[in-house]
Amino acid sequence: MTDAILFDMLKQGLWAAILSAMPILSVALIVGLAIGLVQALTSIQEMTLTFVPKLAAIGATFWLAMEFMSAAFLDLWRDNLIPLIASGAA
């Protein structure tokens, strides 16, 4: 296996990881900003007010995006890694 093949596989694996993490991270950011805005406007500084809704939103997003996330990794495996292993380049 050459360095170019290794670095290309690493790049594609990191890209698949970024794509699969993007829905959860974006929902966590949006919910965190919305709750922070509500806390700033109402002067309520309760820690569970930030933790529980964000945890629920992340859990729901994970459940909804599970098919997309697994498809990203399965596509990486099926389209890139298995042909590389089958060709004997690994």
DRENLUM-953179 format. One record per residue (C-alpha): residue number from 0; residue in one letter; x, y, z. Coordinates in nm, 4 decimals. Example, Ala and Ser with C-alpha at 12.3 -4.5 7.8 and 13.67 -1.06 7.14 Angstrom:
BEGIN
num:residu:px:py:pz
0:A:1.2300:-0.4500:0.7800
1:S:1.3670:-0.1060:0.7140
This chain:
BEGIN
num:residu:px:py:pz
0:M:0.0000:0.0000:0.0000
1:T:0.1427:0.3313:-0.1019
2:D:0.1276:0.6472:0.1023
3:A:-0.1126:0.8067:-0.1465
4:I:-0.3644:0.5237:-0.1071
5:L:-0.3356:0.5342:0.2710
6:F:-0.3837:0.9097:0.2892
7:D:-0.6761:0.8931:0.0465
8:M:-0.8465:0.6287:0.2622
9:L:-0.7830:0.8369:0.5741
10:K:-0.9266:1.1446:0.4034
11:Q:-1.2378:0.9584:0.2934
12:G:-1.2823:0.8046:0.6390
13:L:-1.2544:1.1410:0.8097
14:W:-1.4999:1.2906:0.5618
15:A:-1.7499:1.0112:0.6349
16:A:-1.7064:1.0756:1.0085
17:I:-1.7640:1.4493:0.9613
18:L:-2.0753:1.3875:0.7517
19:S:-2.2185:1.1453:1.0040
20:A:-2.1519:1.3768:1.2990
21:M:-2.2870:1.6901:1.1307
22:P:-2.6609:1.6389:1.2046
23:I:-2.6043:1.5787:1.5759
24:L:-2.3558:1.8626:1.6164
25:S:-2.5720:2.1125:1.4295
26:V:-2.8809:2.0264:1.6357
27:A:-2.6789:2.0523:1.9574
28:L:-2.5519:2.3940:1.8485
29:I:-2.8963:2.5255:1.7534
30:V:-3.0647:2.3958:2.0699
31:G:-2.7802:2.5276:2.2863
32:L:-2.8032:2.8725:2.1304
33:A:-3.1825:2.8821:2.1646
34:I:-3.1716:2.7779:2.5299
35:G:-2.8898:3.0227:2.5990
36:L:-3.0949:3.3001:2.4459
37:V:-3.3981:3.2079:2.6565
38:Q:-3.1803:3.1976:2.9703
39:A:-3.0315:3.5367:2.8912
40:L:-3.3719:3.6910:2.8291
41:T:-3.5342:3.5470:3.1417
42:S:-3.2295:3.5537:3.3740
43:I:-3.2850:3.1881:3.4645
44:Q:-2.9509:3.0182:3.5292
45:E:-3.0566:2.6580:3.5850
46:M:-2.8050:2.3982:3.4607
47:T:-3.0635:2.1263:3.3972
48:L:-3.2487:2.3664:3.1701
49:T:-2.9568:2.3472:2.9264
50:F:-2.8706:1.9799:2.9718
51:V:-3.2036:1.7982:2.9485
52:P:-3.3482:1.9593:2.6313
53:K:-3.0132:1.9345:2.4543
54:L:-2.9827:1.5671:2.5511
55:A:-3.3364:1.4982:2.4277
56:A:-3.2728:1.6796:2.0992
57:I:-2.9457:1.4941:2.0443
58:G:-3.1125:1.1606:2.1172
59:A:-3.3987:1.2322:1.8767
60:T:-3.1582:1.3507:1.6084
61:F:-2.9434:1.0420:1.6519
62:W:-3.2485:0.8209:1.6155
63:L:-3.3681:1.0070:1.3049
64:A:-3.0242:1.0291:1.1389
65:M:-2.9135:0.6743:1.2167
66:E:-2.9966:0.5524:0.8645
67:F:-2.8012:0.8381:0.7041
68:M:-2.5040:0.7873:0.9344
69:S:-2.4813:0.4139:0.8777
70:A:-2.5253:0.4630:0.5011
71:A:-2.2274:0.7001:0.4952
72:F:-2.0026:0.4421:0.6597
73:L:-2.1414:0.1522:0.4575
74:D:-2.0804:0.3439:0.1344
75:L:-1.7230:0.4094:0.2422
76:W:-1.6742:0.0429:0.3221
77:R:-1.8475:-0.0936:0.0117
78:D:-1.7142:0.1546:-0.2464
79:N:-1.3603:0.2081:-0.1214
80:L:-1.2308:-0.0366:0.1363
81:I:-1.3618:-0.3694:0.0047
82:P:-1.2278:-0.3117:-0.3523
83:L:-0.8950:-0.2068:-0.2042
84:I:-0.8775:-0.5237:0.0071
85:A:-0.9926:-0.7421:-0.2856
86:S:-0.7282:-0.5987:-0.5188
87:G:-0.4541:-0.6994:-0.2784
88:A:-0.3245:-0.3446:-0.2450
89:A:-0.3663:-0.3664:0.1321
